[in-house]
Amino acid sequence: MSRKRRAHSPCFKLKAALAAIKGDETLGELSRRYQINANLIVK
């Protein structure tokens, strides 16, 4: 059984990117909060 990829909205991507740029939280904390892999935040 194959899994469908999640499609994130541009608004969600913007929130995650701004939080990463802000630098108040670690990558691990951001990945848990947004429920995405830390590698996606780095990209």
ZAMARGU-4260 file (C-alpha; in steps of 0.2 Angstrom, whole numbers, plus 5000, padded with zeros to 4 digits):
<rodrens>
0) 5000/5000/5000 | 5008/5017/4995 | 5007/5032/5005 | 5001/5049/4998 | 5014/5063/5000
5) 5008/5078/5010 | 5005/5094/5000 | 5010/5109/5011 | 5002/5126/5007 | 5012/5141/5003
10) 5006/5149/5020 | 5012/5134/5030 | 5029/5134/5021 | 5031/5153/5024 | 5027/5150/5043
15) 5040/5136/5044 | 5053/5146/5035 | 5051/5162/5045 | 5052/5152/5061 | 5068/5144/5055
20) 5076/5160/5050 | 5071/5168/5066 | 5082/5156/5075 | 5073/5155/5092 | 5070/5136/5091
25) 5082/5122/5086 | 5078/5112/5071 | 5072/5097/5081 | 5059/5108/5090 | 5053/5116/5073
30) 5052/5099/5065 | 5041/5092/5080 | 5030/5108/5080 | 5027/5108/5061 | 5027/5089/5060
35) 5040/5088/5046 | 5057/5081/5044 | 5072/5093/5049 | 5080/5091/5032 | 5065/5099/5024
40) 5067/5114/5036 | 5086/5115/5031 | 5081/5115/5012
</rodrens>
